[in-house]
Amino acid sequence: MQPILSEPFSYETFPNSGLVAYFSMEIAINPAMPTYSGGLGVLAGDTLRSMADLGVPLVAFSLVHRKGYFKQFLDKNGKQSEDVQPWNPADFCAEEKARVTVSIEDRIVTVRCWRYDMTGRYGHVVPIYLLDTDLDGNTGWDRGLTDHLYGGDTNYRLQQEIVLGMGGVRMAHALGYQVNVYHMNEGHAALLTLALLERQLGGGPLGAATEADIEQVRKRCVFTTHTPVPAGHDRFSAEQSIRILGGDRSARLEMMGCFRDEMLNMTLLALRFSRYANGVAMQHASVSRAMFPEFALDSITNGVHAPTWVSESFQNLMDAHFSSWRRDNLYLRNAIDVPEQEILSAHASNKEALLAEVARRTTLVFNPKVLTLGFARRAATYKRATLMFTDPGRLLEIATRAGGLQIIFAGKAHPQDDPGKSLIQQVVADAARLSNDVLHVAYLENYDWKLGELLTAGVDVWVNTPRRPYEASGTSGMKAAMNGVPSLSILDGWWIEGCIEGFTGWAIEDGADDAAEADSLYHKLETAIVPLFLEAPEKWARLMRNTLAFNGSFFNTNRMVKQYVRNAYYPVKLIEPA
């Protein structure tokens, strides 16, 4: 195999490697297609954009999610309500003629697919196939299986995972693809391994599978886990497994050790059938190895697709100084030489665009000269959106000393996550109670791709306060770094690798409880961030420049995809020295 170079490579680079099939429950393909919920889907979309840019021979499979994730509405008290986001795949995709079937609760369900061509910078196409069960002949229930991303209960979820994993493998075959590597992006796709085993057996009984048969499947599968806590892994009861998957399949999976605590564990299933598995940051891989000590897990730290997330003002800036950055993101390291005033000017343009959107959505008029903090992510309790409000008096003192402080929040809670919904209401209540002449807080509804672009580029500091070790990676701070925005964050996920104190941002020190970590957050604002922002604009610009040069040049999918190609898809066999 030829080495991976900084210039584009193509299928011919891997003459003996063949095709990769990438499976993900959600993929952020296009801002107008609601086929994603948040970080996992955006990461998948950025991954495929870089696969296309770099010419990797790959096809992708997901579900069509005809009614999207959901559109979020917040009332004046922050109470969340939801509505569907219906869209027509025919407006964006081409329907394929191929049809396959899967068995769900002894019903035969027919599956079709829609093709979306993702074209890379140099013309290479990554086809994305969105599986769809909305077909005449399927029951009303089965027609709705591909409607809602993360909708319904665990019965619905397991049935969706049959469509994605088993249906996706059969669809790849029906479309004529000869796949050498199957990449499971999270455990939702783990049942593809069962479809491969059944194909390996030529339709024979699963009980006849030998270790050699299993090894043939294992040679073709790689797995990425994104979940750092046991409760986050998809699990289904034995009753559900037997009823929905079937008794023979369930018995075989239990015999292979894919059940834990009497539950079918999709992460275990994926691990047992994979020759390579990885976490999405160094810390996350360490946490995952502790949860699954019988498996070797590597780490490939996540990234973001630079051409997607670098704002127009910064793209123009970099094009003027080093135009090769899109081809090879390592050239972002050259940002270290960009003049400070040009950095400040580019950021001012981004901040102006963000504050205009805040005014449009809320009627609040924010001051572009005032320090502005951003906090936007899924509204889950472990992310601790209210940590900044732990000591309101101290926060107000900081705002007064800074000559003003502005904080912008955004994020959706899953429709069934009542604690997450309550968290949003608490943030909105705190904002109403604390906002005054020097402290202004806004919560923007319906956080999505386009709002994420504005927020990560337009705030002055990106804040992240997860409770360790629950942040697998986190990519929003990477998007901010692409625009020179430093982070103030708990040392978890990617930030352990990205934080150079006072150089690319600041670490919120670990504490015994929330109050101690809030104290560290306030201390960094008081002693480092506010003085630098107010008194030393040139030094602040250098900080932004460092952030882009050091973090932007590494935490990108250009680098990440090359690691997947080298280490997971087509690993180089090294000869150990004698």
N, C-alpha and C positions, 0 to 999 in steps of 0.2 A: 504494500500500500504506500502511495506517495504521502509525504508529510503534508499537513494542513498549513497552507500559506496564507498570508494576509490578503492576497488578491482573490477574486472569486474562484471557486472551484465548481466543478460540475460532476454529473454522473460518471464521466470518463475518469475522474479522479479515483473512483472506487470500482474498478472493472470487475472485481470478484466478490463484491460485497452485496449487491442487490438492493432491494427497496426496503425502506422503513415505513411502517404503518403506525401512526401516532393516534392514540385514543384518549379523549378527554370528555368528561360530562359537559363541560362548558368551554366555549372559545369566544373571545371577544374578536370577532372577524371584522366588523364594520360598525361605526357608531350608530347607524340607522337600523341595525339588526340586533334586537334584544336577546342575544343568545348567551349571555353571561350574567353573573351576579356580582362579581368582585374580583379579588386578587387572583384566584386560581384561573379564572377565565381570561383575565387580562394577561397573565403570565403565559397562558397557552397561546393566545393570539400573538403576543410579542415573539414567542418562540418560533411560531410558524412564519412570521414575517422575516425573521433572520434566517430560517431554513431556506426560504425563497431567495433572499439576498445572496446567500452563500452557495446556492445551487445544490443543496443536499437532496438526494433522490428520496422523496417522502410523499406519502399521502396521509390525510387525517380523517378521522371519523368522530362525529359527535351526534347529538340529537337535535332535531329542528327547533324544538321549544316554540311552537306556534303562538303561544300566548305569553311568551317572554318570562322574565323573572317577575317583577312587578314595578309599577309606578308608585312612588311614595308621595303621600300628602300629609302635611302636618298642620294641625289647627293652631290657634294662637297660644295654646298651652303645651304644644309639642306632642299632642296625641297623634300617633301614626295611624293612617288608614291606607289601604292598598287598592289598586285596580290593575287589571290585566294590561299587557302591552301587546295586543294582537298585531301580527304582521304577516305579509304574504310572501312566502319564499320564492314564488314565481317572479317577484319584482327584482330579485337579486341573483337568483340561481337558475340553473337548468335542470329539469327533471330527467333522471336517468330511466331507461326502460327496464333495467334489472329489477327483479323481485326475489326476495328470499323469505323464508318462514322461520319462526322460532316457536318453541312449545312453552306455554305459560299456564300453569294450573290445568294441564291436559287440554288446553285450547291451542289451536294452531293460529298464530297471528302472522299476517303478511306484512312485510316491511318493504318500503321503497326508499329512495334517497334523492336528495337534491345536491347538485354539484356547484360549488363556488370556487373559482380559480383565483388563488392569491398569487399575484405576480411580483417577483422580486425586482430589485433595482436593475439587474442585468438581463431581465426577461425570463428567468427560470420560473416555472409555474409549480406551485404546490396545490394540488386539488384537495378541497375540503368537502367531505360528503356528510350531509345532515340527514340522519335516519328519521323516517316518518312512518307512523302506523295509521294515519288518517286516510284509510282506504275502504272502499266498498267491499263488503264481505267480512270485515272485522266487526266485532260487536261494538256497541257504543262506548263501552268502557275501554276496550282495546284501542279504539280510534283516538282516544284521549291520552294514551300513554306517553306520547311525545309532545304534549301540550305545554306542560309547566316544568320549568327548571326548579328543582328542589320543592316541588309541590306535593300535597298529599301526605300520607303516612308512610310507615316503613314497608307496607305491602306494595304500595305504588312505587316506592324507591327500588325495591328488589326487582320488580317487573321491568322498570326502566333499565336497570343494569343488565338484565338479560338481553334486552333489545340492543343496548350499546355494545356489550362485550361479545355475546354469541351472534347477534344479528350483524354486528360490524365485521366479524371474521368471515361470515358467509357472504356478506355483500362484497368484500374485497375480492373473494374468489369469483363471485358472479360477474364482477366487473373485469375480470381477466388479469388481476394483479398477481404477480409472483412475489410474495412478501418474504423477506429473509429475517427481518427484525420487527417485533411488535413491542411498542413502547406504551406502557400503561401510565398515564399521568394521573396519579392518585388511584385508590382502590376501587373506584366506581366501575372501572373497566376490567376488573380481575377475572370475570367470568369468560373473557376471551380465551383464557388458558384451558378452560373446560371444552370449549368449542374446538380448540387445536388438538386436544387429547382425543376427542371423539373422531376428528378427521384422521389423526394418526392411526386409530384403530379401525378405520374404514367402516365405521358404523357398527362394529362389534360391541359387546357388552363392556362397560367401564370396568367391571370386576376382572376382566381379562388383561387389564393394563399391567405391563411389567415396568420395572424400574428403567429399563432401556427406553420404553415408550415415553415415560415421563421425562427422561433426560433429553429426548429429541425435542420435546416441547420447551423444556427449560433453556436449551441452547438458543432459542429464537426469541426469548422474552427478556425485557428489561423493565424496571419499575421505579417510579419516583414517588416517594411518600411526601406529603405536605403537612402531616398532622403530628404535633408534638405531645398530645395528651391521649391517653387510652380511650376516653369517652368520645373523642373525635373520629375514631375509625368506624366505618360502616360495619354494623353487626346485625345479624338477623337470627331470630330464635330457630331452634331445631324444627318446631312446628311449621314456621313460615318456609324454611328451606325445603322440607319434605313436600308441603302443599304446593308451593309455587315452582320450585326447581324439579321436584320429583324425588321419589324414594331412592332410586338407584344412584342418582347423582349425589344426593346428600350423603348416602352411606359411603361412597367412595371418597368424598371430601373429608368426612370425619375420619376415615381410615388413614388419610394422608396427613392428619394433624392440622386441618384447617379450621377446627372448632376450638374455641377457648371459652371457658366458663359456660359451656353448653350453648354457645352462640357461634354461628358461622361468621368468621372474622375475615373481611375481604382483604385486609392488609396481609394477614397470614397467608391467605390463598395466593395473593400476588407474589409474596416473598418465596413461598415454597416452589413456585413454578418459574422463578427468574434466575438467570445466570448472573445478573448484575442488578443492584439496587442502590439507590442513593437518597439522602436527604437533601434539602434545598439551602442549607447553610452549614458551616462547620459545627456550630453549636447544636443545630437541629439533628444532624447525623449522630452526634454524641448522645443526645436524648433518645433518639430512636433505637440506637444500639442497646441502651439500657432497657427499653421496653421489649425488644426482640433480640435477646443476647445470643440466640442460636444462629443468627444470620450475620453475614458481613455486609455492612452498609457503608458505602462511600459517601462523599459529599461533593456536590456541584452547586455552588452558590448561585442563586437566581440572579437575573439581570432584567433590564428593560430594553426595548427597541429604541435606540437613540433617535433615529429619524422621526419616529412617531411622537416622542415625548419632549424633544428639544423644541422650545418655542420658536416662532418665526424670527423674533428679534435676535435670539442667540444663534439660530441657524445662519442668519445674515452676517452676524459678527464672526462666526467661525469660518464661514466661506471666504471672508475677506482676508483671513490670516492663514488658514490651513485647510484647503478644500478636500483633502483626502479623508476627513473624519467619518464620512458616511460609509466609505468602503471598508475602513479598518478603524474601529472605535478607539484603538490604542492611540491614535493620533490626537485624541482629545487631551492627552497629556501636554500637548503644545499650548493649551490654554494658559499655562503658567506664564507665558510671555505676553498675553493680551494686555494692553494698557488699562489701568484701573478705571479711568473715566468711561471707557467704552463698556466695561462690565456694568457700571452703575447706570449708564444710559439705557442699556438693553433691559436691565431689570426694571427700571422705572416704567418702561413701556408695558412690561408684563403686569406690573402692579396696577397701573392705570386701568388696564383691561379687566382685571379681577375686580377692582373696586367699583367699576362701572356696572359689572354684573351683580354685585352685592346691592347696589342702589336700585337696579332694575327689579330685583327679586324682593327686596325688603323695604325699600324707601329710606334705608339708613345711608347716611352720607359719611363715608370713612375718609380720613385724611391721608393722602399718599406719603406725607412726611413722617407719619407716626409708625412706630414699630408694630408690625402685624404678624401674629402667630397663626399657623394653620394646623388644624387637627381634623382629618377626614379619613374615615375607614368604617368598616362594618360596625354597627352599634352592638357590640358584645360586651358583657360586663367585665371580662378579663382585660379588655383594652383600656378600661378606667378613664373614660372621657371626662369625668368630674374631678380627676386628681388635681387639676389646676385650681379648683375652687375649695381645696381642703382648708385653707386659712384665708378667708375673704379679706380680712383686714390687711394682711401682709400683701396680698395681690394688689389691693388698692394703693398701698404705699408705693409699691413698685411702679404702678401705672402713673402715680403722681410724680415720682422722681424721674420717670422717663419722659414726662411731658405728654403723656397719653400712651395707651396700650389698646390694641385692637386684636380680637381673637375671632377667627372664623372656623366654625364647626360644620361638618356634613357627615352623613352616613345613614344607611338603612339598617333597620333591625329586621331579621327574618320574621315573616308573618306569625310564626308560632313561638317566637322568642319573647315572651312577656317581660322577663327581666331586662332584655335589650330595649324594648319599647319604653319601659319605665326609666331607663337610663337617659333616653332622649328627652323625656319630659323633665327629668331632673336638671339636665343641662339648660333647657329652655327656661325653667323656673329660676335657676341660679343667674342666668343672663339677665332676666327681667329684674331680679332683686339687686344685682350688683352694678348694672350699667348706670353710669353717671357721666359727668363732663369729661372725665379722664379715662374711663374704662368703657369700651364698647364691645359687645359680643353679639355675633349673629350665628344662627343655625340655618343653613341652606338646605332645602328639601330636595329629594330625588337626585342624590349623588350618582353621577354616571361618568362615562368616558370624557365627555366634553367639559363638564364641570371640573373633573379631576385635572385636566390639562390646565385650566385657568388657575386652580388652587396651587398646584405644585410649582407652577412657574411664578406666581404672583405674590405669594407671601414672603416675608423676610426670613422666617425661621419655621422649619417643619418640626412639629412636636409629636412624639410617640411615647405612650406610657403603658405598655402592656405589663401584665404581671408575669415575671419570669417563672418558668421557661416556656410560656404558652405561645410566643411568637416564633413560628417556624422560620420565616425569613422576613417578610414585609418588603414590598416593592415601592410603596408610595414615596418613601424617603429617597429611593434611588431616582425616581422621576424628578423629585425636587433637586437632587444633586446635578442632574443633567442641565439644570438651569441656574447652577451656581448657588442654590439655596441650601444653607447648612441645616443640620438637624440638631435638635435637643431631645435626646432619647434615652430610654432605658437600654442598658447593654444586653440586648437579646437579639436573636435572629441575625440579620445581616450587619447590624450596627456594631457588633463585636469586632467585625472585620473592617468596617468602614470608618470607625471613629478614631481620629487623631485629635486629641483634646486641644481645643483652641485653634486648630488648623483646618479641620473639615467640619467642625461642630463641637458639641459638648455632650458628655455622658451624664445622665441622671444616676447618681451612685446608688448601688443596692442598699436597701435599708431593712430594718427588722419588720416594718409594717408600712402601710400607705402613708402615714403621717411623716415618717422618716424620709421616704422617697419624695414626697411633696416638698419637704424642707430642702432637699438637694436641688430640686427643680427651681425653687425660689432663689436659692443661693446662687445658682448659675445665672439666673436672670439679673440679680442684683449686682453681682461682682464682675461678671464677664460680658454678658450680652448687651445689657442696656448701656454701660459706659462705652463699649466699643461702637455701638450703633450711633450713639449721640455725639461722641467726641472725636471719632477718628474714621471719617468716611473712606479715606484711602486704605486704611488697614482693613476696614470691613470689606472693601472691594477685593483686597488680596485674599481674605478668607473665602469669599465667593469663588474667586479664581482657583484657589487650592481645591475647593470642593469639587468643582467641575473637572479639574485636571487629574486629581487623584482618584476620586470616587466615580466620576463619569467614565473614565477610561477603563475601569475594571468592572463595575456593576452594570454590565450590559449583556444583551442576549447574543451579540456578535461573539464575545468571548465565551459565553455559556454554551452556545451551540457547538463551537469547536471542541469544548470539553466533552459534550455528549458524543460527538462523532468519534473522538479519539478513545474515550474511556468506556463508553457504553455500547455504541453501535458497531464500530469497527476497531476494536482494541488492537493496538500494536503488540505483538508477542515479543517481549524483550528477552534476550539471551543473557542470563546471569553470568557474570565473569567467573572464570574457573578459580 
